[in-house]
Amino acid sequence: MTTYDEAFETSRAALQEALPRRWAHVQAVGAKALAVGPKILSEPDADALAIAAILHDIGYAPSIVDTGFHPLDGARWLQRHGWDARIVNLVANHSCACLEADERDLRAELGEFPNEKTLITDALLYCDMTTGPDGQDFEIEERLAEIKSRYGPEHLVFRFISRAEPSLIDGVRTVQRELGHQPM
């Protein structure tokens, strides 16, 4: 499997200059995964979590965008570039992506990438959904409110987040229980 450092450099090259705010978020999500993973996952799973975390938003990079749905675009790009299938699938399915795929009429396309639905998927969701757009730590409710505040109620991201909210909160709470509510 590819190392975290290789994944970091791949993500940095795609996002740092083109989308500096997204890059700040991704770096913080990756750092959180490095801290959380070893506390709740086996070593191979903790490594996969960290790699997926630093790559989870690579599909936002202008050079990678195809459909405009970043989990799918990122996963397809990673797959074309020979990344490990598990990493590709984690990126494709991060943070309830299947529900946003429904809003975008891309569920069949996202179905190309199996969702393992394990503690690692909850851990990736936790790292993403408790990290703000500038890399700040958020409680899940704050993060959901922040996302909704950027979009009007008619926007598909607002609709997706509203629909996904119970699952997102549940995933975060699962990881918090595993961590024993240990502070980061």
ZIZI-V864408 format. One record per residue. N is the residue number from 1. RES is the residue in one letter. BURIAL is b if it has 9 or more other C-alpha atoms within 8 Angstrom, else e. Layout:
n->{N/N}
res->{RES/RES}
burial->{BURIAL/BURIAL}
//
This chain:
n->{1/2/3/4/5/6/7/8/9/10/11/12/13/14/15/16/17/18/19/20/21/22/23/24/25/26/27/28/29/30/31/32/33/34/35/36/37/38/39/40/41/42/43/44/45/46/47/48/49/50/51/52/53/54/55/56/57/58/59/60/61/62/63/64/65/66/67/68/69/70/71/72/73/74/75/76/77/78/79/80/81/82/83/84/85/86/87/88/89/90/91/92/93/94/95/96/97/98/99/100/101/102/103/104/105/106/107/108/109/110/111/112/113/114/115/116/117/118/119/120/121/122/123/124/125/126/127/128/129/130/131/132/133/134/135/136/137/138/139/140/141/142/143/144/145/146/147/148/149/150/151/152/153/154/155/156/157/158/159/160/161/162/163/164/165/166/167/168/169/170/171/172/173/174/175/176/177/178/179/180/181/182/183/184}
res->{M/T/T/Y/D/E/A/F/E/T/S/R/A/A/L/Q/E/A/L/P/R/R/W/A/H/V/Q/A/V/G/A/K/A/L/A/V/G/P/K/I/L/S/E/P/D/A/D/A/L/A/I/A/A/I/L/H/D/I/G/Y/A/P/S/I/V/D/T/G/F/H/P/L/D/G/A/R/W/L/Q/R/H/G/W/D/A/R/I/V/N/L/V/A/N/H/S/C/A/C/L/E/A/D/E/R/D/L/R/A/E/L/G/E/F/P/N/E/K/T/L/I/T/D/A/L/L/Y/C/D/M/T/T/G/P/D/G/Q/D/F/E/I/E/E/R/L/A/E/I/K/S/R/Y/G/P/E/H/L/V/F/R/F/I/S/R/A/E/P/S/L/I/D/G/V/R/T/V/Q/R/E/L/G/H/Q/P/M}
burial->{e/e/e/b/e/e/b/b/e/b/b/b/e/b/b/b/e/e/b/b/e/b/b/b/b/b/b/b/b/b/b/b/b/b/b/b/b/b/e/b/b/e/e/e/b/b/b/b/b/b/b/b/b/b/b/b/b/b/b/b/b/e/e/b/b/e/e/e/b/b/b/b/b/b/b/b/b/b/b/e/e/e/b/b/e/e/b/b/b/b/b/b/b/b/b/b/b/b/b/b/b/b/b/b/e/b/b/e/e/b/e/e/b/e/e/e/e/e/e/b/b/b/b/b/b/b/b/b/b/b/b/b/b/b/b/b/e/b/e/b/e/e/b/b/e/b/b/b/e/e/b/e/e/e/e/b/b/b/b/b/b/e/e/b/b/e/e/b/b/e/b/b/e/b/b/b/e/e/b/e/e/e/e/e}
//
